[in-house]
Amino acid sequence: MMVRSGVKVNLALLAVLVVSCSKKSDDEGKGGTMSTMALGNALAIEDESLGLQRNMQLLGVKAPQLVTDSSEIFGHSLADGITALKYRISSMELCGRSDGSTGDACNERPFSLFSSQDFADYDTFVPTDPSAASFTGWTDFMTPGSLKDLVGTVSYTDTHVGTYEAVIVNFFRTFKVNAKVLLNNGETLYTKNVTEFYSNNKTGLDVTYAGKSTTMTEGPSEEGLFFLPNGGKTFFLQHPFEITEDDLKNEVPYKMVLAFDHANFIKGAAQFPNTMDTNTSDWVEGQIDDAKGRRIAPGFLEFAPILARESETVMRETYILSTNGIPGTDGSLGNQPFSARVTFYYVKEDPTQAIRGVTSMAYYNEYSTSYLNFNPVGQIRSIKDGSTSGTIDVLQGYSGVVKLFKDFKRLTTVGESGTVSGEACMSGFDASGCSVPVQNVDWVYTYVGSAEAEAELSIKAVQPPPPTEDGGEGAE
């Protein structure tokens, strides 16, 4: 991470990347600076419950009675239920082209924004590593003050001129969570500072771990270790970002917001008891209280990168969607109500209000009757014009061929509702799309409002001083 003399940045809450262009001396060639700042929090949505009620009225679904059957016990964290979410960020880069053929790697024009490789190897740093509990270099996404570790400035030159389609973030598989999960039977589950772990007894990149808890139903929550199946993610830009020769010449400043939606991020459910000590599964995750038959499992980290000029205002536009057509754990299509929160990001000054980014999170609601073992609205790849004028198609998967929403119409009046059909991939995505045949799902949705995505952000980029006579930069 290179800090360049003469550039000053003030950061409040949300995370951004500020791009400040400037001229260099003739000896150095034309160039500029790019200031990388941290990853930020989601913003609260006050009208979400009203949107859910409206959707369920349209679906004609009534809330179930209090659940007692262990096979139907599940829940998730609420917006204020997560007090710590700590990751070890390894690197972050802009990418000109990423086709997924080499995993989370850039195939063309990688532009490093942040790098910190001062700790263990990716596949050897596991929860059982003695240093995992004592390591202090975590970045806590729930604490703005912790985000300072990702603040820095990198230089860019003519070699970075071109178009970029993605942001790649690498993070270590071991991470920390302090959270509580509300279940639909009235119980609350709590993360714990566990010191023992179940394993699938594999090695390297194939190993997975689950923490052994014995007090999961007893508060308060504690900060505990968790383990991810992977440690990198490619976040595709919905609007390509381009650095041009004119940008360098005219010193045009840019910024990048990495939007993160943490509400409902952590799920909990019943776990068949007394099965883990003889575990032969290929996969274990989260934390498990085997005696009480309960488990907690965080989701996979998701961001939406949005790039804009520094002077522009990034806006968020949020919808609450609901359906009763998603399969539950029994695999059948039936009365399985779930909801999703989808937020589109656009630039206020853009007359077309083209979507620059999107965050999405499926979650249980008080009408849900079955455990959801996948995220039906995750892994959004791209957004394109729909077949009907004024609508959009929202596409999923590595290849972007699964139509999550077909002909989705953006709304302008808060409380207004609509319907949209789409496809649901009930398994993982592969290079050709969904690894199993998709199923058709109908959704109702309600628009719950727009707001500035940077309401608490204050950034000022000060240009470097002109070169001195000896070709160097002037002092601050």
C-alpha positions in Angstrom: 0.0 0.0 0.0 1.6 3.2 -1.1 0.8 6.6 0.5 1.4 9.5 -1.8 2.5 12.9 -0.5 0.0 15.7 -1.0 -3.3 13.8 -1.0 -5.5 14.2 2.0 -8.8 12.4 2.6 -11.4 12.7 5.4 -13.5 9.6 6.0 -16.8 9.5 7.9 -18.8 6.2 7.8 -19.3 4.6 4.4 -16.5 3.0 2.5 -15.3 4.5 -0.7 -12.5 4.7 -3.1 -11.5 8.2 -4.2 -9.7 8.6 -7.4 -7.8 11.8 -7.7 -6.0 12.5 -11.0 -2.9 14.7 -11.2 0.1 15.3 -13.5 3.5 14.0 -12.8 6.9 15.4 -13.9 8.0 14.6 -17.4 10.5 12.1 -16.1 7.7 10.1 -14.4 5.2 10.3 -17.1 1.5 11.3 -16.9 -0.4 9.8 -14.0 -2.5 10.2 -10.9 -3.5 8.8 -7.6 -6.2 6.5 -6.3 -7.1 6.6 -2.7 -8.6 3.3 -1.4 -10.8 3.5 1.7 -12.6 0.9 3.6 -15.7 -1.3 3.4 -18.9 0.1 5.0 -22.1 -0.8 6.6 -25.6 -1.2 5.3 -28.2 1.5 5.8 -31.4 0.9 7.8 -34.6 0.5 5.9 -37.4 1.9 8.1 -40.4 0.8 5.9 -39.3 -2.8 5.4 -42.0 -4.3 7.6 -44.7 -2.4 5.8 -43.5 -3.7 2.5 -43.6 -7.3 3.8 -47.2 -6.8 5.1 -48.3 -5.4 1.8 -46.7 -8.3 -0.1 -48.3 -11.0 2.1 -51.7 -9.3 1.7 -51.3 -9.6 -2.1 -50.2 -13.2 -1.8 -53.1 -14.1 0.5 -50.7 -15.8 3.0 -51.5 -15.9 6.7 -48.9 -16.1 9.5 -48.5 -19.7 10.9 -48.8 -20.5 14.6 -45.8 -20.8 16.8 -43.6 -23.6 15.5 -42.9 -26.6 17.8 -41.8 -29.3 15.3 -38.0 -29.4 15.3 -37.8 -29.9 11.6 -39.5 -26.4 11.1 -37.4 -24.4 13.5 -35.3 -21.7 11.9 -34.5 -18.0 12.0 -32.0 -15.3 11.2 -30.2 -12.3 12.7 -32.0 -8.9 12.7 -30.3 -5.7 11.7 -29.2 -4.9 15.2 -28.4 -8.6 16.1 -24.8 -8.5 14.8 -22.3 -6.5 16.9 -19.1 -7.8 15.3 -18.3 -9.2 11.8 -14.5 -9.4 11.4 -12.6 -10.5 8.3 -8.9 -10.6 7.4 -8.8 -8.8 4.1 -5.9 -10.0 2.0 -6.2 -7.9 -1.2 -8.6 -5.8 -3.2 -8.2 -5.0 -6.9 -10.0 -3.5 -9.9 -10.1 -5.9 -12.8 -10.5 -5.3 -16.5 -11.9 -8.7 -17.2 -12.6 -11.8 -15.2 -14.2 -14.9 -16.8 -14.1 -17.1 -13.7 -11.9 -19.7 -15.5 -9.2 -19.3 -12.9 -11.3 -18.8 -9.8 -11.4 -15.4 -8.2 -8.5 -14.0 -10.3 -8.2 -11.2 -12.8 -7.6 -12.2 -16.5 -6.9 -8.8 -17.8 -5.6 -5.4 -16.4 -5.4 -6.1 -12.7 -5.2 -2.9 -10.7 -4.2 -3.4 -7.0 -6.0 -1.2 -4.6 -5.0 -2.8 -1.3 -2.7 -5.7 -0.3 -1.7 -7.0 3.1 0.1 -10.3 3.1 1.7 -10.2 6.5 0.1 -13.3 7.9 -0.4 -17.1 7.3 -1.2 -18.8 4.0 -4.7 -18.9 2.8 -5.4 -22.6 3.3 -3.3 -23.1 6.5 -4.9 -20.4 8.6 -7.8 -22.3 10.0 -9.8 -22.0 13.3 -7.6 -24.6 15.0 -4.5 -22.5 14.3 -3.3 -21.2 17.7 -2.9 -17.7 16.3 -6.5 -17.5 15.1 -7.9 -16.6 18.5 -5.1 -14.1 19.4 -4.6 -12.4 16.0 -5.4 -8.7 16.2 -5.4 -7.7 12.5 -9.1 -8.1 11.8 -11.3 -5.6 10.0 -14.6 -5.3 11.7 -17.3 -4.3 9.1 -19.7 -3.3 12.0 -17.3 -0.8 13.5 -16.4 2.2 11.2 -13.3 2.9 13.2 -11.9 -0.5 12.4 -12.1 0.2 8.7 -9.0 2.5 8.8 -6.9 -0.6 8.1 -8.1 -0.5 4.5 -7.4 3.2 4.0 -4.5 4.0 1.6 -3.5 5.6 -1.6 -2.1 3.9 -4.7 -0.7 5.6 -7.8 -2.0 5.0 -11.3 -0.5 5.9 -14.7 -1.2 5.5 -18.4 -0.9 1.8 -18.0 -4.2 1.8 -16.1 -6.2 3.5 -18.8 -9.0 1.3 -19.9 -12.3 -0.2 -18.9 -12.9 -2.3 -15.7 -15.7 -4.8 -15.1 -15.2 -6.1 -11.6 -13.7 -5.7 -8.1 -12.0 -8.7 -6.6 -11.7 -9.0 -2.8 -9.7 -11.8 -1.2 -10.2 -12.6 2.5 -9.1 -15.5 4.7 -11.5 -18.3 5.3 -11.4 -17.9 9.1 -13.5 -15.0 10.4 -15.2 -13.8 13.6 -18.8 -13.1 14.5 -20.6 -11.8 17.5 -24.3 -12.2 16.9 -27.7 -13.5 18.1 -30.3 -15.2 16.0 -34.1 -15.1 16.7 -35.8 -18.4 15.8 -39.5 -18.8 14.9 -40.2 -20.8 18.0 -39.3 -17.9 20.2 -35.8 -19.1 21.1 -32.7 -17.0 20.7 -29.3 -18.5 19.7 -26.0 -16.9 20.5 -22.6 -17.2 19.0 -19.9 -18.3 21.4 -16.1 -18.1 21.9 -15.6 -21.8 21.1 -12.2 -23.5 21.4 -13.1 -26.9 19.8 -14.2 -27.7 16.3 -15.8 -30.4 14.3 -14.1 -31.1 11.0 -15.0 -33.0 7.8 -11.5 -34.6 8.2 -10.2 -33.3 4.9 -7.1 -31.2 4.2 -6.1 -28.0 2.3 -8.9 -26.3 0.4 -11.3 -29.2 1.0 -11.4 -28.9 4.7 -14.3 -27.3 6.6 -14.9 -26.7 10.2 -17.8 -26.1 12.6 -17.4 -24.8 16.2 -18.5 -26.9 19.1 -20.9 -25.0 21.3 -22.5 -26.2 24.6 -24.3 -23.0 25.6 -25.8 -21.7 22.3 -29.2 -21.0 23.8 -27.7 -19.0 26.8 -27.0 -15.3 26.4 -25.2 -13.1 26.0 -23.5 -13.6 22.6 -19.7 -13.8 22.4 -17.2 -13.3 19.6 -16.5 -16.7 18.0 -14.5 -18.1 15.1 -16.2 -19.3 11.9 -14.9 -20.7 8.7 -15.8 -20.0 5.1 -15.8 -22.5 2.2 -13.8 -20.0 0.1 -11.7 -16.9 0.6 -12.3 -14.8 -2.5 -15.1 -13.2 -4.4 -15.4 -11.4 -7.7 -17.9 -8.6 -7.6 -19.0 -7.6 -11.1 -19.7 -3.9 -11.8 -23.2 -3.3 -13.2 -21.8 -0.3 -15.0 -18.3 -0.6 -16.5 -15.8 1.9 -15.0 -13.3 3.5 -17.4 -10.1 5.5 -16.8 -9.4 7.6 -19.8 -6.5 9.8 -21.1 -8.8 12.8 -20.6 -9.3 11.8 -16.9 -5.6 12.0 -16.4 -5.3 15.2 -18.4 -8.2 16.9 -16.6 -7.6 15.4 -13.1 -11.1 14.0 -12.8 -11.7 12.5 -9.3 -13.7 9.3 -8.8 -15.0 7.3 -5.9 -16.1 3.7 -5.3 -18.7 2.7 -2.7 -18.7 -0.9 -1.6 -22.3 -1.4 -0.3 -22.8 -4.2 2.2 -26.2 -5.5 3.5 -25.7 -7.3 6.8 -29.3 -7.6 8.0 -30.5 -11.3 8.0 -26.9 -12.3 7.2 -26.7 -15.0 9.8 -29.2 -17.9 9.9 -30.0 -20.4 12.6 -32.0 -23.7 12.7 -32.6 -26.9 14.4 -29.8 -29.5 14.2 -30.5 -33.2 14.7 -28.7 -33.8 18.0 -26.0 -36.3 18.9 -24.8 -36.7 15.3 -21.6 -34.7 15.0 -19.2 -36.8 17.1 -19.5 -39.6 14.5 -19.7 -37.1 11.6 -18.7 -38.5 8.1 -20.2 -35.6 6.2 -18.2 -33.9 3.4 -19.4 -30.5 4.8 -19.7 -28.9 8.2 -20.1 -25.2 8.9 -21.0 -22.5 11.4 -21.3 -23.3 15.1 -23.2 -26.4 16.4 -24.7 -27.2 19.8 -25.1 -30.9 19.3 -26.7 -31.6 22.7 -29.4 -29.0 22.2 -29.8 -29.6 18.5 -29.2 -26.1 17.4 -26.8 -24.5 14.8 -25.8 -21.0 13.5 -24.4 -20.4 10.0 -23.4 -17.1 8.5 -23.8 -16.4 4.8 -21.1 -15.7 2.3 -19.8 -12.2 2.1 -21.5 -10.1 -0.6 -20.7 -6.5 -1.7 -21.9 -4.2 -4.5 -19.2 -2.0 -5.9 -20.4 1.3 -7.3 -18.1 3.8 -9.1 -18.9 7.4 -9.7 -17.3 10.8 -10.0 -16.5 12.3 -6.6 -19.0 15.1 -7.1 -21.8 12.7 -7.9 -24.4 11.4 -5.4 -24.9 7.6 -5.1 -28.5 6.7 -4.4 -30.1 3.4 -3.1 -33.5 2.2 -4.3 -34.9 -0.6 -2.2 -37.6 -3.2 -2.8 -39.0 -5.9 -0.5 -40.0 -9.1 -2.5 -42.0 -12.0 -1.3 -43.1 -15.4 -2.7 -44.8 -18.6 -1.5 -43.3 -20.7 -4.3 -39.7 -21.4 -3.1 -39.0 -25.0 -2.1 -38.1 -25.7 1.5 -36.0 -28.5 2.9 -38.5 -31.1 1.6 -37.7 -30.0 -1.9 -41.3 -29.5 -3.0 -42.9 -26.4 -4.5 -45.7 -25.4 -2.2 -46.7 -22.8 0.3 -43.2 -21.8 1.3 -43.2 -18.1 2.0 -39.9 -16.3 1.9 -38.8 -12.7 1.4 -35.9 -10.9 -0.1 -34.5 -7.4 0.1 -33.1 -6.1 -3.2 -31.4 -2.7 -3.4 -30.4 -1.0 -6.7 -27.7 1.7 -6.6 -27.6 4.5 -9.2 -26.2 8.0 -9.6 -28.6 10.9 -8.9 -27.0 13.1 -11.5 -27.4 10.4 -14.2 -30.5 11.3 -16.2 -31.0 7.6 -17.1 -30.6 6.4 -13.5 -28.8 3.4 -14.8 -28.2 0.7 -12.2 -24.5 0.8 -11.0 -24.8 -1.9 -8.4 -27.2 -4.2 -6.5 -27.3 -6.0 -3.1 -29.7 -8.8 -2.4 -30.5 -10.9 0.6 -33.2 -13.6 1.0 -34.6 -14.1 4.5 -37.3 -15.7 6.6 -40.4 -13.9 7.6 -43.1 -14.6 10.1 -45.0 -16.4 7.4 -42.2 -18.9 6.5 -42.8 -22.6 7.2 -39.6 -24.3 6.1 -35.8 -23.9 6.4 -34.1 -22.2 3.4 -30.8 -23.9 2.6 -29.8 -21.6 -0.2 -30.0 -17.9 -1.2 -32.4 -17.7 -4.2 -31.5 -14.1 -4.9 -27.7 -14.3 -4.5 -24.9 -14.2 -7.0 -26.4 -11.5 -9.3 -24.2 -11.2 -12.3 -25.7 -8.5 -14.5 -28.7 -6.4 -15.2 -30.0 -5.9 -18.8 -32.9 -4.3 -20.5 -36.0 -6.5 -20.4 -38.2 -7.5 -23.3 -40.8 -4.9 -22.4 -39.9 -1.3 -22.7 -38.9 0.3 -19.3 -38.2 -3.0 -17.6 -35.0 -4.9 -16.7 -33.9 -8.5 -16.5 -31.8 -9.5 -13.4 -29.4 -12.3 -14.3 -27.6 -14.8 -11.9 -24.6 -17.1 -12.0 -21.1 -17.0 -13.5 -22.5 -17.0 -17.0 -25.4 -14.7 -16.3 -28.0 -16.9 -18.0 -30.4 -17.6 -15.1 -33.1 -14.9 -15.1 -33.8 -14.3 -11.5 -36.3 -11.6 -12.5 -37.8 -11.2 -15.9 -39.1 -7.8 -17.0 -38.8 -6.2 -13.6 -40.4 -2.7 -13.5 -38.8 -0.1 -11.3 -41.3 1.9 -9.3 -41.3 5.5 -8.2 -44.0 5.8 -5.5 -43.2 4.5 -2.0 -45.7 1.7 -1.1 -46.4 0.9 -4.7 -46.4 -2.8 -5.5 -45.9 -5.0 -8.6 -45.4 -8.6 -9.7 -42.6 -10.3 -11.4 -41.7 -13.8 -12.5 -38.4 -15.4 -12.7 -36.2 -18.5 -12.3 -34.9 -20.1 -9.2 -31.7 -22.2 -9.2 -32.1 -24.8 -6.4 -28.5 -25.8 -6.4 -25.1 -24.3 -7.2 -24.2 -22.4 -10.4 -21.7 -23.7 -12.9 -20.1 -22.4 -16.1 -23.3 -23.1 -18.1 -25.8 -21.7 -15.6 -27.6 -23.6 -12.9 -26.3 -27.1 -12.2 -29.9 -28.4 -12.0 -33.0 -27.5 -14.0 -34.3 -24.1 -12.9 -37.8 -23.7 -11.5 -40.2 -20.9 -12.2 -41.1 -18.6 -9.3 -43.5 -15.7 -9.1 -42.8 -12.8 -6.7 -44.7 -9.7 -5.5 -42.7 -6.7 -4.5 -43.1 -3.4 -2.9 -41.0 -0.2 -3.3 -40.0 1.0 0.2 -38.0 4.1 -0.8 -34.8 5.7 -2.0 -32.1 7.6 -0.1 -28.5 8.8 -0.5 -26.2 5.9 0.0 -23.6 8.3 1.3 -25.7 10.3 3.8 -23.0 10.1 6.4 -20.0 10.4 4.1 -17.6 13.3 4.0 -14.7 13.2 1.6 -12.3 15.8 0.4 -9.5 15.0 -2.0 -6.7 17.7 -2.1 -4.6 17.6 -5.3 -0.8 17.1 -4.9 1.3 20.3 -5.2 3.0 20.9 -8.5 6.4 19.4 -9.3 9.4 21.2 -8.0 12.2 22.4 -10.3 14.2 19.1 -9.8 11.2 17.1 -11.0 10.0 15.9 -7.6 6.8 16.8 -5.8 6.6 19.7 -3.5 6.3 19.3 0.2 3.0 19.4 2.0 
